[in-house]
């Protein structure tokens, strides 16, 4: 006999009361949530959690920041994933900016023809680097596309371009995209911070000691001019000549510094000024090699050694050779025969490694150098923290100046035993409180400004690089004039190296007083697919992904039917 279940009026009232309480609670939670802003990130590597410095910067956004991302249209799957990551990051930034950050994705190849070419040229002039990608099509052929994985950030009539994909010959394309995704927060917030500044930091390019001319420094100036105000400054012994500048750059001086100029620079450092030193310890004239002759590397008498020694480093008067180097075309034909140029390693042009354990060089491409020297640290004090930024490979060697340099050296067989100077440091970061190089010294010829000499600096930092060519661009002479190559571009290998990014990161770090660059230390765990298993175990994984869901569905159905029968059989 079947049982009848009758719901009393009391039970109905109780059920309605429970429902009303539930709905009231939901409404109350939504009301409170509308006033309290919070976001939950359940990922193990906190990939959707912005750093506190980013949140603080976004609170300062008072007007619309507009971001155009040129990452749309028909793209390989890896770039589509990158687009999704960019969108997620921009959504996070927009949420913390109170809606003042707006964005759109643009397909630069949408219109084709002349309009497309004009847009490509415009993006290139704004600093976005094109990337050529190849992908197999359904017919087995190769499709080649030009992408601009970058963005233009606009604010109050000002624009700044950012590249979301850094070229790095040390990693494969998928890893390069992963690195780009890791750097998204820093790429966007550093551009937003820079474009919002009412006054850009002032950088002094010191002149007067035969430093780089405007033509050979054009690549460096172009890289820095978007984010800094650049001025050329001749010291001329005037105390205070560098006042108002946040950083001074010493770019490959070939003439002797006077003691008066050194004192002015020293007191600038003592009062908290930052300096990027790009110094040649040995000078080599490459022009003689173009005719096949021998040239010599001679010690550069720049008169800065004692000052650098006082600050904690010594640039050795040597030339480094490295098996990890540029290939240059060398004529291997016998005299009188048809020229036969063969790419050969030129050990005097090392490709320097950038360690991944600091925020300046993390994920940086190798850096192109010419006749670099090694750096030693000196002094045992604890006031200065010293960090290696660039170094040679495992197979390097060091030659004391004077050095004879000849193209005939490319014919010598590589012998690992000869290259016994492994991991020689070429660039060093120094941070702390420095002792004046002019403590208890009198220097004639200084135009004083009434300020007393300081013997111990405020906490500050400097970068010392034992190769001025790292920020020197090559030039090419054509019928229409002399044209500079981009900084870090090798005309022989037709390849772009990491010199631009290194210079920008160095100057940005020296000017970073808010901890913004600490964001570059962020790590995201990207779980890449094992390509070998994809090809060797493809059928197995297809079967597993097809059969297991169906099997689970059958098991669930059987269990459900058995439980149902068991319940209603009573």
PyMOL commands that set and color helices and strands:
alter all, ss='L'
color gray80, all
select helices_A, chain A and resi 9-35+52-59+77-96+113-125+173-182+184-196+218-225+259-270+286-291+305-311+407-411+416-418+468-471+499-510+516-521+531-536+538-568
alter helices_A, ss='H'
color red, helices_A
select strands_A, chain A and resi 65-69+101-105+131-136+142-147+150-155+158-163+202-207+229-234+247-251+274-278+282-284+295-299+313-315+318-322+325-331+341-352+367-368+375-377+384-391+396-400+403-405+425-432+460-465+475-478+481-484+489-490+495-496
alter strands_A, ss='S'
color yellow, strands_A
deselect
rebuild
show_as cartoon
